[in-house]
Amino acid sequence: MKTLIRSTLLAVIGIATMPTAHAGEIWRATGLEQPESAFFDAAGKRIIVSNIVGNPSEADGNGYLSILSLDGKMVAQHWTDGMDAPKGMAISGGKLYVADITKIRVVNLENGKLVSTIDVPNTVFLNDMTTDASGKIYVTDMLADAIYRLDDGGQELFVRDAALASPNGIFADGGRLIVASWGKGIKPDFSTAEPGGLLSVDLATRTVSHLPGAQKFANLDGVIVVGDSVYATAYMAGTLYRYKAGGKPEAVATFKPGSADIGTDGKSTIYVPQMNEGEVAALSLD
């Protein structure tokens, strides 16, 4: 009987101490200036980083883009200048699009030259971007509970819904958009009356719904999908979360506050900008 009790106790202890999923750091790039987004450019085999350099909502002309190699080396510190507070990015039609407060910057992928600027009327704080399978671009307006869509035919308000609760990160996943919500009731210090969570927006019906088990748990910033998992950063806490359907968000890595708009190679690596530290960390998924 004692042997049975001891075996059972050891089994329970073993289950309780089993390691949770985690993401190990591969390298860390330094010397950046308020890096908000780390975008993986598959064709160019590089990482494009947006540097805010100042107030995220101020049109001060200080913002720029940098290029990192896939092993974290600085290739070009000032690859594209002439921006204000660049944040999320997306590639469509052979061009790079960058969210910049109330404008979208269009950049030549070959040489980093600023090609044009698209004004998006009635927007407040454009943040993250993504492209769907057809090449349409979606961009969040964090402080207006809205998502806009751009294509060759122009731009449109795709959805405005209070349920988006300050949409920050966005990622196209098949027939839906996965959205990382900052939360409701944003205060001057960007804390919230209610934390954000993960949502889904149906591309066909434009219906907004919560991902079950992932509501109201953190002030979320960046979001990506790798395989069957959704990864999102909590800016205020610095935590990287993983979520799978049917479960709850679990922490897989923790940094200092300031973990922002993450990128991925879509396979085994996540790139996490550390906005307050001026760094980008590359993580290998376990």
N, C-alpha and C positions, 0 to 999 in steps of 0.2 A: 504493500500500500504506500509506504514511504517513497519507494522508487517511482511509483506511478505519479504521486504528488510532485516529486522533484522533477520528473520529466515534463509534466504538464506546466509547471512553473517556468522551467527553462524555455519551453516552447513559447509561452506567453511573453517572456522577456525578450526572446528573439524577435518576435513579431513587433513588439513595441520599439525595439532599437534598430529595426531595419532602416537603412538610409533612404531618405526621400530622394526624388529626382533632383539633380542639380546641373548647373552649367559651369564648366571649368574655364578659367581665363587662359587664353592663348598668348595674347600680347596686349599692350596698351600704348596708344599713340598720344604724345603730349604736345604742348606748344600751340594748341588751338585756342580760339577766343569765343567763349560761349557757344560751343558746338550744339546745335539744336537737333539736327538730323544727320544720320549716317546712312546714305543710300548706296546699295550695291548695284553697280553697273556691270551686268554680266558680259555684255559685248565688249566693253572696254577693259574688263578684268581689273577693276579698281573700285574704290569707295569714294563717293563724293560727299563732302561734309559741308553743311551750311553753318556759317559763323555769324552770330547776331551782332556782337560787339556793341553793347549798349542796351537801351530800353527796348524790349521786344515789341512794343507798340509805337515806337517813335521813328518817323521818316528822317533819319539823320545821315544817310548815305554811307554809313560805316560798314555795312554788311558785305560779306563776300563768301565765295565758295573755295574750298580746298580739295586737293586730290591726295588720297592715301593709296599706297600699294596694298595688295592683299596680305602682305606680311607686316603691315602697320607702319611702313616707312613714309615719310613726307615726300611726295613727288612734286607738288606745287602748292605752296602756302596760299598765294593769291592767284588762283586759277581764273576766277571771275570776280571782278570788282563792280562797283556802281549800284549796289543794292542797299536796302535799308535794314531790314531785320529778317533775312531769309530763314525759312523753316522747312516744311516738308517738300519733297520732290517726287517727280514721276517722269517717266520717259514714254513718249508716244510719237509715232511718225518720224523717228530719227532725231527728235529734239528733246531737250531737257526742260521741264517746266518746274518753276520754283514759286511757292507761296510766299508773298512778301507784303504782309499787313492787309491792304485792300487791293493789291495788284498781283498779277502772275507774271513772272519774268520768264522769257523764252531764251534759251542758251544753245549755242552751237556746240554739239558734242565733240566735234573734232578739235576745236581750238579754244573753247571756253568763252568765246565772245558773246556778249549780250546782244541778241538779235532784235528783240522787241519786248514791249511791255503791254500786257492786257489789263485794262481797268475792269474791275468787277463791281458795278454800281451797287450801292446800298449794303455793302459788306462792312464788317467791323474789325474782325481779327482772323484772317485766313490762316490756317495752321498746317494740316497734313494733307497729302495728296496720294492718289492711287489711280491705276488704269485697269479697266476691265478687259476681257478677252477681245473685244472689238476695237480697243484703242481709245475708248472714251475716258476722259479724265474726271475724277471726282475730287473735290476739295472741301474740307470742313471750314465753317465759319463758327469758331468756338464760342464767341460771345453773342451769337444771334440764333443759336440752336438750329443751324441750317447746314445743308450740304448743297453745293453747286456742281453742275455737270458741264463740261466743255467738250466740244468736238469741232470738226471742220465747219460745221454749220453755225457755230457761235457758242453762246453760253446760256444756261437757264438755271433757275432755282429748282433743284431736284426735289428736295424735301425740306420743310421747316416744321419742326415738331418739338414741343416742350419736353417730350419723352427722351429726346437726344441728350438733354441735360449737359450742355456745354461740350459738344463733341470735339474731341481733340484728334486722336489717331484714327486712321481709316485704312482698310485693306480690302481689296476686291478678292472674293473667294467664290469662284463659280458664279452662281446666280444671285449672290448676295454681297453686301458690304458688311464687313465686321467693323464696328465702331467702338473706340475706347472713350468713355465719357469721363470728364473731369468731375462733374457733380453739379448739384443745384445750389443756388444762392452763393455765388462767388463773392468773397469779401475783398477789400483792397489789398490784403496780403496774399490773395489767391487761395486761402483756405475756403472751405465751403460749409454751408449749413447741412448739406447731405452729400456723402461721398458718391463717386461715380461707379460705373460698372461696365460690363460688356454688352453690346447690343448688336442686332442684325437688322439690316435694311434690305428688303426684297427688291431686286432690280426691276422686276416686272410690275409689281403692284405698289412699290414705294412704301410698303408697310413697315413700321418700326416695331421691333419686339425685343424683349430682354433674352439673353442667353440664360437658360435655367441654371440656378445655382451661382450665378456670377453677377448678381445685382448688389449695388451699394456697398462696395468693399474697399475702395481706394480712389484717390484722385489720379486717374489714369492719363497717360500721355501717349506714347507710341504703341502700335499694335501691328503684329504680323501673324501669318499662319504658316506653319511648317508641318506637313503631313496632316495628322488628325488633331494637332494641338494649336491652340491660340496662345501667343505670348504677348504680354503687355507690361509696360513699365508704370510704376507708381512714382510720379515725380517727387512729391513731398517726402516720401519715405525712402526713395532710392531702390525700391524692390522690383525685381523682375519676376513676374508671375507666369505660370503655365496653367491653362485651362483645357480640359477635355470634356466633350459632351457627356452629360450624366454625372459629372463630378463637380468639384468646387475648385476655385483658384488655389494653387499652391505656390509658395515662394521657392524659386530655384536659384536665385542669386540676390545678394544685397550689396548695394553701394551706398555712398553718401547721397544725401538729397540732391536731386538734379538729373536723375536718369530720364532721358528725353525720348526722341523719336527714333526707335530702333529700325535697323535694316537687317536683311538676311540674304544668304546665297540660296535659300530655299531648300537646303539639304541638311547641313550640320553645323552651320555657324551663324551666330547673331552678333551684330555690331551695335553696341550701346553707347550713345554719346553721354558724357558726364558734363553737363552744361556748366555747372558751377566750378568744376575742376579744370576745365579746358582740355579734356581728354576724351578719347574714344577707346573703349575696351572691346576686344573680340572674344567671344565665348564659344566654346565647343559644347554642343548639346550632348547630354548623356541619355 
